[in-house]
Amino acid sequence: MRLIRSLIERLEPYVPGEQPKDPGLVKLNTNENPYPPSPRVIDAVKDAVDARLRLYPNPTAAVLRDKLARYHGCRPENIIVGNGSDELLALAVRCFVEPVPERCLPEDRRGEYTVQFPSPCYSLYSILARIHGALVNEVPLDEDFGLPGVEKLLAGGRWNTNAALTFITTPNAPSGRAYSKADLENICAAQAGVVWLDEAYVDFGAETGLDLALSYPNVIVSRTFSKAFSLCFQRIGYCIGPEKLIGALQKIRDSYSVNGLGQVAAEATLEDLEYYYGCFERINETRESVSEQLTAMGFDVLPSKANFILVRPPCPPAGEWLGLLRRKKILVRWFDKPRVRDYLRVSIGSCEEMEQFMNAVREIISET
Ligand SMILES: *Cc1c(COP(=O)(O)O)cnc(C)c1O
């Protein structure tokens, strides 16, 4: 007898960026924040490490949801907290999308089984859809990674306004390209199914679709404490949306998926936002200055509103740059996939790290 479902046997899993053992590497490969959490956050976590570790954490992250509700001007019922926003993305697929039936798929109801997204985008969406046994409808972004308008999407003949779930990474990853709220709203208004705006990087300067999540019955925005708030390690993400959709997600979430120290850290983060605004400013300034320097050196740099940039290096090809940079102790990300194969994704590190990166780039150019 087969022990593992054939769908799982065939599955290509998500490949996370490398977490190297060598501490000497400059790590610009996973979009982590180069600046530590605020000292008050670190103190709050330390203070919470005592005999209370034996207790289960608050199952609904009630205190954190109250604080988030105040921060975003909504009700706690509009918010669900997850073990990173990745958990919530997985819940969304299970909550809103029918797995394809074993026998015949009714053509006129294709949408109910469909997870849709403009791509390139966060590569986890398609993997989550495949795990669930859903249909995947991947529709290309414009040549410059812009979001096609609704008319163009429909004219292309592949976009499905009845897709059960549509993910949009905004600002886009891996390009960093930002989309306007108006363009996002047009898509939300056209969709009959759920539209999920993944705003993992929105704090670095892009427009938010939060208003849409609080006014449309079918729109959800997801956020994370990982990238902007330097808490990858703690795994705290959340989403905001209509009470009905959020309630449905709560029903299927594991009761204790969100660990207690993570909740403490996120609560303390919201008490010290000024610290983080300072970090965003520094990262955005570094991003603009590095982009300018790379452009002057012959790189094609896509405009970014995130804490990373997607750049097409001059000769040799991007795949070779990956190894050349690594030999100089710089770790960046290269995706061996259509449309992005010629590019490197470079996370924005501290000023010092980016200086090391720029020095390595200069050396490689002079050596080749
Ligand atoms: C990093 C990332 C996430 C996941 O964030 P976690 O909250 O750490 O799970 C989600 N979406 C995008 C686009 C990301 O880059």
The ligand as an ORCA input file, in Angstrom:
! r2SCAN-3c Opt
* xyz 0 1
  C       8.179     36.908      4.176
  C       6.871     36.912      3.479
  C       5.729     36.367      4.052
  C       5.775     35.552      5.311
  O       6.014     36.223      6.422
  P       5.949     35.518      7.863
  O       5.017     36.396      8.597
  O       7.336     35.525      8.381
  O       5.384     34.134      7.702
  C       4.517     36.488      3.405
  N       4.438     37.088      2.200
  C       5.506     37.594      1.589
  C       5.363     38.236      0.271
  C       6.756     37.515      2.211
  O       7.839     37.970      1.585
*
